[in-house]
Amino acid sequence: MNEERVKDLLRKHGLKVTSQRLLVLGILASYPDKHLTAEEIYDLARETGPEIGLATIYRTVQVLLELQVINKVTFGDGYARYELNGEESISGHRHHHAICNRCGKVYSLATDMLDTLERQVMDTIGFQVSDHEVKLYGLCRDCRNQNNQKERAEYKAAAGEMPDGL
């Protein structure tokens, strides 16, 4: 969502276009592949405006959430994270996430893989889905490779073989 649209949206709802709101929006736009916490947004905001307070960040995030300019996401780590409300799929839903259980890396999945399921649910039982959120948990490629290397080394050690590189 571009800055002018956000300014128009704020004005339309009788809200002021403030430097703090634009700063938070700019920070989220600068980190499109990150899912920032309010505290991370605050730390980044203080680099530009050291006078900004954490309470201001929380209030600003809440306003942007209510206007659906940003989305709130959680990944089971106890933190609320935020991202710009980007392009939606044909169904109008948000993108989904794949989260590594070991390193915590989060991958945004741009396609909505549940459009077909939603149509089947509507056709079968007449239930119209208004939204959904998918989080896939597992191991990323790097962590799987680390697991495989560790397992090979353990197997060789158990078999009495010398580890690789010796």
TAMOHU-V819164 format. One record per residue. N is the residue number from 1. PSI is psi in degrees with one decimal (none if undefined). OMEGA is omega as a letter, one per 40 degrees, with the letter a starting at -180 (none if undefined). NEAR is the number of other ideal C-beta (glycine too) atoms within 8 Angstrom. Layout:
n/psi/omega/near
N/PSI/OMEGA/NEAR
N/PSI/OMEGA/NEAR
This chain:
n/psi/omega/near
1/127.6/a/7
2/163.4/a/5
3/-40.2/a/8
4/-39.2/i/6
5/-38.1/i/8
6/-42.9/i/14
7/-45.8/i/10
8/-41.8/i/8
9/-43.6/i/10
10/-49.5/a/12
11/-41.2/a/9
12/-32.9/a/6
13/13.4/i/7
14/23.2/a/4
15/150.0/i/7
16/147.9/i/5
17/104.2/a/8
18/158.4/i/7
19/-33.1/i/6
20/-42.7/i/12
21/-42.0/i/14
22/-33.0/i/12
23/-47.1/i/12
24/-44.1/i/14
25/-43.9/i/13
26/-38.7/i/9
27/-47.5/i/12
28/-35.8/i/14
29/-29.8/a/8
30/-16.2/a/6
31/63.1/a/9
32/-25.1/a/9
33/3.7/a/4
34/157.4/i/7
35/92.7/a/9
36/141.4/i/13
37/167.3/i/9
38/-36.5/i/12
39/-38.2/i/7
40/-39.4/i/9
41/-43.3/i/15
42/-47.8/i/11
43/-42.7/i/8
44/-37.6/a/11
45/-35.7/a/14
46/-21.5/i/9
47/-33.2/a/6
48/-44.1/a/6
49/87.2/a/9
50/-16.4/a/5
51/-10.3/a/4
52/141.6/a/11
53/157.6/i/6
54/-37.3/i/8
55/-36.9/i/6
56/-40.7/i/9
57/-47.3/i/15
58/-43.7/i/9
59/-41.6/a/8
60/-44.2/i/12
61/-42.1/a/13
62/-43.2/i/8
63/-46.0/a/10
64/-32.2/i/13
65/-47.4/a/12
66/-32.9/i/6
67/-0.5/a/10
68/33.1/i/7
69/-31.5/i/11
70/163.1/i/12
71/149.3/i/10
72/130.6/i/8
73/148.7/i/11
74/145.6/a/8
75/26.0/i/12
76/12.2/a/7
77/7.1/i/6
78/1.6/a/3
79/140.1/i/7
80/132.3/a/8
81/159.0/a/11
82/147.9/i/16
83/156.3/i/14
84/145.2/i/11
85/95.5/a/9
86/-156.4/i/8
87/140.3/i/2
88/162.8/i/9
89/178.9/i/9
90/-36.4/a/5
91/-11.4/a/10
92/9.0/a/6
93/163.9/i/10
94/166.9/i/8
95/169.8/a/11
96/176.0/a/12
97/146.6/i/14
98/127.5/a/12
99/128.4/i/14
100/126.6/a/12
101/-24.3/a/7
102/-59.2/a/8
103/-14.3/i/7
104/1.5/i/8
105/140.5/a/7
106/128.7/i/10
107/130.6/i/8
108/129.6/i/9
109/112.9/a/11
110/-25.5/a/4
111/149.7/i/6
112/108.1/a/11
113/2.6/a/7
114/7.5/i/10
115/-44.5/a/10
116/-43.4/i/6
117/-42.7/i/7
118/-41.2/i/11
119/-40.5/i/8
120/-40.4/i/8
121/-42.1/i/10
122/-46.6/a/11
123/-36.5/a/5
124/-50.6/a/6
125/2.6/i/5
126/17.8/a/5
127/120.6/i/6
128/116.4/i/5
129/129.6/i/9
130/-25.2/i/3
131/161.8/i/7
132/162.7/i/7
133/128.9/a/8
134/131.4/i/9
135/121.4/i/10
136/126.1/a/9
137/140.9/i/7
138/-149.2/a/8
139/133.0/i/8
140/170.5/a/12
141/-46.5/a/5
142/-44.0/a/7
143/-36.5/i/12
144/-41.8/i/9
145/-41.1/i/8
146/-41.7/i/9
147/-46.3/a/9
148/-41.5/i/8
149/-42.4/i/8
150/-44.1/i/8
151/-40.0/i/8
152/-43.5/i/9
153/-41.8/i/10
154/-39.2/i/8
155/-44.8/i/8
156/-40.6/i/11
157/-41.3/i/9
158/-30.3/a/6
159/-1.6/i/6
160/13.2/i/4
161/157.6/i/6
162/140.1/i/4
163/155.1/i/8
164/143.4/i/6
165/-1.1/i/3
166/none/none/4
